[in-house]
Amino acid sequence: MIALWYALFALFSTAVNIAFQYISFLVYEGFLSLYVAMFIGTVAGLVLKYILDKKYIFFHKPKSKKDDGKKFFLYSLMGVFTTLIFWGFEIGFDAMFESQNAKYIGAVVGLSIGYVVKYFLDKKFVFKD
């Protein structure tokens, strides 16, 4: 059942990420706009996914705000590697295909792979207690 919830949260976080990227492109389409949008989407998806994973996947109850901050830092650190996967796919699809939607397809592929890897990293290093 955890795998199903994790997959649903990953889908929801992916949708939030893509939505924030889309909004970013509506606001700004200038120099490095893809990277600005990817950053904004990543932050939005990261915060949402942390809250959902912490509470419903790993059932972690922070002992204090400091503990919660430490967990979020570790969670984010584990996300650096998986973010590189996600960004690599998004940038790659954007460069290889001339469709406006290619970057979003690449983002979904990269996020899907990244979330699977991230679950195991989080289980082993972040929420191990």
C-alpha atoms as a printed R data frame, in Angstrom:
    type eleno elety resid chain resno      x      y       z
1   ATOM     1    CA   MET     A     1  0.000  0.000   0.000
2   ATOM     2    CA   ILE     A     2  2.930  2.344   0.717
3   ATOM     3    CA   ALA     A     3  4.123  1.948  -2.879
4   ATOM     4    CA   LEU     A     4  0.729  3.055  -4.175
5   ATOM     5    CA   TRP     A     5  0.659  6.126  -1.914
6   ATOM     6    CA   TYR     A     6  4.252  6.957  -2.835
7   ATOM     7    CA   ALA     A     7  3.397  6.722  -6.537
8   ATOM     8    CA   LEU     A     8  0.319  8.933  -6.083
9   ATOM     9    CA   PHE     A     9  2.331 11.522  -4.151
10  ATOM    10    CA   ALA     A    10  5.028 11.407  -6.833
11  ATOM    11    CA   LEU     A    11  2.384 12.011  -9.519
12  ATOM    12    CA   PHE     A    12  0.888 14.872  -7.555
13  ATOM    13    CA   SER     A    13  4.300 16.432  -6.903
14  ATOM    14    CA   THR     A    14  5.184 16.016 -10.572
15  ATOM    15    CA   ALA     A    15  1.975 17.794 -11.562
16  ATOM    16    CA   VAL     A    16  2.759 20.636  -9.154
17  ATOM    17    CA   ASN     A    17  6.311 20.853 -10.506
18  ATOM    18    CA   ILE     A    18  5.124 21.006 -14.118
19  ATOM    19    CA   ALA     A    19  2.360 23.501 -13.248
20  ATOM    20    CA   PHE     A    20  4.852 25.831 -11.582
21  ATOM    21    CA   GLN     A    21  7.155 25.521 -14.587
22  ATOM    22    CA   TYR     A    22  4.278 26.350 -16.914
23  ATOM    23    CA   ILE     A    23  3.349 29.389 -14.833
24  ATOM    24    CA   SER     A    24  6.994 30.454 -14.804
25  ATOM    25    CA   PHE     A    25  7.051 30.378 -18.626
26  ATOM    26    CA   LEU     A    26  3.894 32.489 -18.714
27  ATOM    27    CA   VAL     A    27  5.630 35.090 -16.577
28  ATOM    28    CA   TYR     A    28  9.131 34.932 -18.086
29  ATOM    29    CA   GLU     A    29 10.404 33.563 -21.405
30  ATOM    30    CA   GLY     A    30 13.734 35.364 -21.612
31  ATOM    31    CA   PHE     A    31 17.336 34.350 -21.156
32  ATOM    32    CA   LEU     A    32 17.704 31.025 -19.287
33  ATOM    33    CA   SER     A    33 13.934 30.765 -18.817
34  ATOM    34    CA   LEU     A    34 14.061 26.954 -18.921
35  ATOM    35    CA   TYR     A    35 16.457 26.891 -15.984
36  ATOM    36    CA   VAL     A    36 14.451 29.440 -14.020
37  ATOM    37    CA   ALA     A    37 11.286 27.396 -14.581
38  ATOM    38    CA   MET     A    38 13.014 24.133 -13.644
39  ATOM    39    CA   PHE     A    39 14.284 25.669 -10.406
40  ATOM    40    CA   ILE     A    40 10.878 27.085  -9.445
41  ATOM    41    CA   GLY     A    41  9.128 23.797 -10.247
42  ATOM    42    CA   THR     A    42 11.734 21.813  -8.343
43  ATOM    43    CA   VAL     A    43 11.340 23.879  -5.183
44  ATOM    44    CA   ALA     A    44  7.535 23.665  -5.318
45  ATOM    45    CA   GLY     A    45  7.584 19.891  -5.850
46  ATOM    46    CA   LEU     A    46 10.289 19.354  -3.205
47  ATOM    47    CA   VAL     A    47  8.416 21.100  -0.408
48  ATOM    48    CA   LEU     A    48  5.140 19.345  -1.194
49  ATOM    49    CA   LYS     A    49  6.776 15.916  -1.547
50  ATOM    50    CA   TYR     A    50  8.695 16.321   1.722
51  ATOM    51    CA   ILE     A    51  5.523 17.089   3.651
52  ATOM    52    CA   LEU     A    52  3.651 14.136   2.131
53  ATOM    53    CA   ASP     A    53  6.538 11.644   2.426
54  ATOM    54    CA   LYS     A    54  7.371 12.629   5.983
55  ATOM    55    CA   LYS     A    55  3.816 12.201   7.210
56  ATOM    56    CA   TYR     A    56  2.318  9.416   5.093
57  ATOM    57    CA   ILE     A    57  5.202  7.327   3.741
58  ATOM    58    CA   PHE     A    58  7.823  7.330   6.481
59  ATOM    59    CA   PHE     A    59  5.491  8.309   9.356
60  ATOM    60    CA   HIS     A    60  8.107 10.630  10.822
61  ATOM    61    CA   LYS     A    61  7.062 12.934  13.629
62  ATOM    62    CA   PRO     A    62  9.733 15.574  14.158
63  ATOM    63    CA   LYS     A    63 10.890 15.977  17.722
64  ATOM    64    CA   SER     A    64 11.420 19.701  17.191
65  ATOM    65    CA   LYS     A    65 11.670 22.353  14.492
66  ATOM    66    CA   LYS     A    66 15.418 21.718  14.482
67  ATOM    67    CA   ASP     A    67 14.816 17.999  13.848
68  ATOM    68    CA   ASP     A    68 12.365 18.852  11.060
69  ATOM    69    CA   GLY     A    69 14.881 21.262   9.537
70  ATOM    70    CA   LYS     A    70 17.612 18.623   9.687
71  ATOM    71    CA   LYS     A    71 15.355 16.061   8.012
72  ATOM    72    CA   PHE     A    72 14.371 18.564   5.310
73  ATOM    73    CA   PHE     A    73 18.049 19.361   4.709
74  ATOM    74    CA   LEU     A    74 18.905 15.640   4.353
75  ATOM    75    CA   TYR     A    75 15.820 15.107   2.197
76  ATOM    76    CA   SER     A    76 16.916 17.968  -0.044
77  ATOM    77    CA   LEU     A    77 20.483 16.679  -0.161
78  ATOM    78    CA   MET     A    78 19.277 13.269  -1.338
79  ATOM    79    CA   GLY     A    79 17.264 15.151  -3.915
80  ATOM    80    CA   VAL     A    80 20.354 16.743  -5.472
81  ATOM    81    CA   PHE     A    81 21.309 13.523  -7.265
82  ATOM    82    CA   THR     A    82 17.764 12.772  -8.350
83  ATOM    83    CA   THR     A    83 17.269 16.378  -9.462
84  ATOM    84    CA   LEU     A    84 20.253 16.001 -11.770
85  ATOM    85    CA   ILE     A    85 18.500 12.997 -13.331
86  ATOM    86    CA   PHE     A    86 15.280 14.965 -13.753
87  ATOM    87    CA   TRP     A    87 16.972 18.080 -15.116
88  ATOM    88    CA   GLY     A    88 19.135 16.008 -17.454
89  ATOM    89    CA   PHE     A    89 16.075 14.446 -19.040
90  ATOM    90    CA   GLU     A    90 14.218 17.743 -19.271
91  ATOM    91    CA   ILE     A    91 17.164 19.592 -20.832
92  ATOM    92    CA   GLY     A    92 17.900 16.625 -23.105
93  ATOM    93    CA   PHE     A    93 14.336 16.368 -24.397
94  ATOM    94    CA   ASP     A    94 14.196 20.135 -24.890
95  ATOM    95    CA   ALA     A    95 17.427 20.037 -26.919
96  ATOM    96    CA   MET     A    96 16.576 16.905 -28.960
97  ATOM    97    CA   PHE     A    97 12.989 17.652 -29.915
98  ATOM    98    CA   GLU     A    98 11.574 20.824 -31.378
99  ATOM    99    CA   SER     A    99  8.194 20.526 -29.709
100 ATOM   100    CA   GLN     A   100  7.247 22.994 -26.986
101 ATOM   101    CA   ASN     A   101  5.987 20.066 -24.917
102 ATOM   102    CA   ALA     A   102  9.199 18.031 -25.176
103 ATOM   103    CA   LYS     A   103 10.664 19.628 -22.069
104 ATOM   104    CA   TYR     A   104  7.580 18.628 -20.057
105 ATOM   105    CA   ILE     A   105  7.738 15.038 -21.323
106 ATOM   106    CA   GLY     A   106 11.422 14.913 -20.406
107 ATOM   107    CA   ALA     A   107 10.578 16.307 -16.977
108 ATOM   108    CA   VAL     A   108  7.971 13.602 -16.365
109 ATOM   109    CA   VAL     A   109 10.376 10.844 -17.451
110 ATOM   110    CA   GLY     A   110 13.204 12.270 -15.338
111 ATOM   111    CA   LEU     A   111 10.997 12.822 -12.305
112 ATOM   112    CA   SER     A   112  9.632  9.270 -12.551
113 ATOM   113    CA   ILE     A   113 13.120  7.778 -12.508
114 ATOM   114    CA   GLY     A   114 14.286 10.233  -9.865
115 ATOM   115    CA   TYR     A   115 11.424  9.499  -7.482
116 ATOM   116    CA   VAL     A   116 12.117  5.764  -7.522
117 ATOM   117    CA   VAL     A   117 15.787  6.366  -6.724
118 ATOM   118    CA   LYS     A   118 14.867  8.986  -4.119
119 ATOM   119    CA   TYR     A   119 12.590  6.634  -2.201
120 ATOM   120    CA   PHE     A   120 15.467  4.252  -1.525
121 ATOM   121    CA   LEU     A   121 17.866  7.076  -0.646
122 ATOM   122    CA   ASP     A   122 15.340  8.606   1.752
123 ATOM   123    CA   LYS     A   123 14.562  5.264   3.346
124 ATOM   124    CA   LYS     A   124 18.253  4.505   3.907
125 ATOM   125    CA   PHE     A   125 19.643  7.930   4.823
126 ATOM   126    CA   VAL     A   126 16.878 10.365   5.815
127 ATOM   127    CA   PHE     A   127 14.099  8.493   7.583
128 ATOM   128    CA   LYS     A   128 16.159  5.575   8.871
129 ATOM   129    CA   ASP     A   129 15.066  5.823  12.508
